Structure formats: structure tokens, C-alpha cells
Amino acid sequence: GDSVTQMEGPVTLSEEAFLTINCTYTATGYPSLFWYVQYPGEGLQLLLKATKADDKGSNKGFEATYRKETTSFHLEKGSVQVSDSAVYFCALCEDNDMRFGAGTRLTVKP
Amino acid sequence: GAVVSQHPSRVICKSGTSVKIECRSLDFQATTMFWYRQFPKQSLMLMATSNEGSKATYEQGVEKDKFLINHASLTLSTLTVTSAHPEDSSFYICSASHGNTIYFGEGSWLTVV
């Protein structure tokens, strides 16, 4: 079945560092791909999404590109801030069936 | 490892009836659980935050009298869809935190006919 594999955490970075969180997936068809973020004490929020190959999702300085050839959807940000500290989830949705990665905890230090 | 279990995985109910979905943390205590809903071909939507021993906190636009949440113990939160209508048909999923990890239930498919 479909699955999502996400880079294990935790990840600790200094402010203004470059962030990459790797995400790869397996799917039988053409899923939509998502990144969700969960800040401390809050519920999941959609960060960005891409619905077809080569689409780039972006929001709040974060980007991810749907790469069908490598079945990847890596999350990147050029300069992280302390406020980006959270848990990030990669997810896919195919035929209304959703699969999540295990989550990657990011801590950004001043 | 820690597991969050959701039941039932699929349920079909008639319009006007109520249906209850359970979310259990199997080997840890969860003071807070989250309930989400997924509309067809869309992303998850946070419905409410379930707090053990107190009232749930609902997101804007979510009818608290229709989606009753009870978090009566540290291992169980329930979502009851009252007077269900076909437009309530959806995928509902819960999550809970344990330590530094967030765990999701398997999700529940609700079909209202």
C-alpha cells in the first residue's frame, strides 16, 4: 500500500540556517502530497501542498517540489527562525486515503 | 511503541441518527487529543482539541452541538456526530502526543445514507 518515509529527527538548527527535511513516498497512482506543521500545544496545520508532478508548494518561506521521478517531496527553507520550531509531517493522499510520515521535530536555536 | 487506536474504521449510518467514534491511546496517557476531518480530495481540517477533564476547544466554523467531544479519561476521547446528514460523510482522524512524538489513529470513514 501507499506509504510515506520521512527523515528522522530531531533536527536542531541555529537561526538563519538552511533547512531540508527529506520525504519520499510510495504510491500506486498519482497522489497529492502535503506538508503539515504542528506547533507546540496546537493541532496540525497545512503548510503547503502539491497535487501533480513538478508542482511546487510554498508558504511562509517553505517550499517543496513534487518529484515523481524520485518519488520525493522534500521540505526546504532558506533561513529558519526560532518560531519555526515545530513538528513537521509529510503526507500523501490518494483516493481519499491519507498516509502520514512519522514526523520530524525541528528545534531552532537563537 | 505508543499507538493510537481509532474505532470503528468504517461506519454507515442513517440520516438523523448519531454515531460515535472512539480514539484510544493504548499504552500512554494523553491529556490532549486532536480531531480532524478530511473532505474529499482536500487536506485535513482541525475540528477541535480534546482536553481531558474539560470542555473541548472547537475551531471556528465547527458546530460543537453537532460534533460532541468527550475526553473522559486519559486514554479515551470520543467524537459523536449527532443527527448525522449525508454532508457529514467524511474521513475523521484523531491524534495524540506522547513525549516528543505525535501519533495518529487509523482514521474512521463515516458514510451517512
Interface residues (C-beta under 8 A of the other chain):
Chain A: P10 S32 F34 Y36 Q38 G41 E42 G43 L44 Q45 L46 K49 V87 F89 A91 C93 N96 M98 F100 A102 G103 R105
Chain B: T32 F34 Y36 Q38 P40 K41 S43 L44 L46 T49 E59 F91 I93 S95 N100 T101 I102 F104 G107
